[in-house]
Amino acid sequence: MTSAYQLYFSPGACSRVSIAALEWVGADYALHPILLAQNEQRQPAYLALNPKQQVPLLVTAQGALSETLAIAQYLHQNYPQAALLPAGSPYDTALATSWLAWCSATLHPLIFRVRRADRIHSEAAQHDVIRQVALADLSHQLELVERTLSDGRQWLCAAGCSLADLFVLWCVQRAVQGGCEIDQWPALSEWQARAQAHSAWTRMLQREAQAVAAREAGVLL
Ligand SMILES: N[C@@H](CCC(=O)N[C@@H](CS)C(=O)NCC(=O)O)C(=O)O
């Protein structure tokens, strides 16, 4: 039977947030690996689906949808009972959306500069400067997480855990992999442990690993 949704992802990429969102709401979906390491985002068959040459891409009965923020909004509205975003008031929903937008528009581009300076400047001599400047900005930005959590709250939105926590988690993990220091922030470290233990996150890791293993074994899921 065909699943209701098809999600195109690359292992470890920001598509993790969309997989976690699908898990969170309990959607019926199939995963399709697009390996960025092998440049599969530029293959004609995928370009026909997503000319942006990026993951994630969610294919729905209405059509395809790119952008993590849009996918989050779409699932939130289709599964209101799942509380993917806080829904107590328009302000609560907007606050969670603000965190998601910060990830997409501020943190993710900085992470890209840290990890892929070679795609920002053709001269290798410039790469370390690009990386260091982006790392300093990333560290400055992430301090906001520590300041927000320092009032003792468990999650970024006072209204409760939301997908915003999991998108910021993905950004924090990527920032750390890129060399960003976070040990100086105790509230962030405790929040990170909580967010990593969230069932949507742990199930996402399992589904992602299964889909990669199936692809390696030549099995279509
Ligand atoms: N604004 C997009 C960004 C998507 C994006 O940059 N995805 C990366 C993976 S984390 C990608 O597909 N990159 C393709 C490439 O580097 O060629 C979103 O939030 O979904």
PDBQT file of the ligand as one rigid body, heavy atoms in Angstrom, charges set to zero:
ROOT
HETATM    1  N1  LIG A 301      15.734  26.250   4.154  1.00  0.00    +0.000 N 
HETATM    2  C1  LIG A 301      15.778  24.835   3.892  1.00  0.00    +0.000 C 
HETATM    3  C2  LIG A 301      17.228  24.400   3.841  1.00  0.00    +0.000 C 
HETATM    4  C3  LIG A 301      17.378  23.005   3.276  1.00  0.00    +0.000 C 
HETATM    5  C4  LIG A 301      18.847  22.646   3.142  1.00  0.00    +0.000 C 
HETATM    6  O1  LIG A 301      19.751  23.501   3.054  1.00  0.00    +0.000 OA
HETATM    7  N2  LIG A 301      19.110  21.352   3.122  1.00  0.00    +0.000 N 
HETATM    8  C5  LIG A 301      20.457  20.874   2.961  1.00  0.00    +0.000 C 
HETATM    9  C6  LIG A 301      20.713  19.674   3.855  1.00  0.00    +0.000 C 
HETATM   10  S1  LIG A 301      20.798  20.118   5.589  1.00  0.00    +0.000 SA
HETATM   11  C7  LIG A 301      20.653  20.426   1.526  1.00  0.00    +0.000 C 
HETATM   12  O2  LIG A 301      19.816  19.739   0.995  1.00  0.00    +0.000 OA
HETATM   13  N3  LIG A 301      21.762  20.818   0.910  1.00  0.00    +0.000 N 
HETATM   14  C8  LIG A 301      22.052  20.446  -0.447  1.00  0.00    +0.000 C 
HETATM   15  C9  LIG A 301      23.427  20.813  -0.836  1.00  0.00    +0.000 C 
HETATM   16  O3  LIG A 301      24.210  21.177   0.048  1.00  0.00    +0.000 OA
HETATM   17  O4  LIG A 301      23.762  20.706  -2.022  1.00  0.00    +0.000 OA
HETATM   18  C10 LIG A 301      15.005  24.088   4.994  1.00  0.00    +0.000 C 
HETATM   19  O5  LIG A 301      14.925  24.587   6.112  1.00  0.00    +0.000 OA
HETATM   20  O6  LIG A 301      14.448  23.022   4.705  1.00  0.00    +0.000 OA
ENDROOT
TORSDOF 0
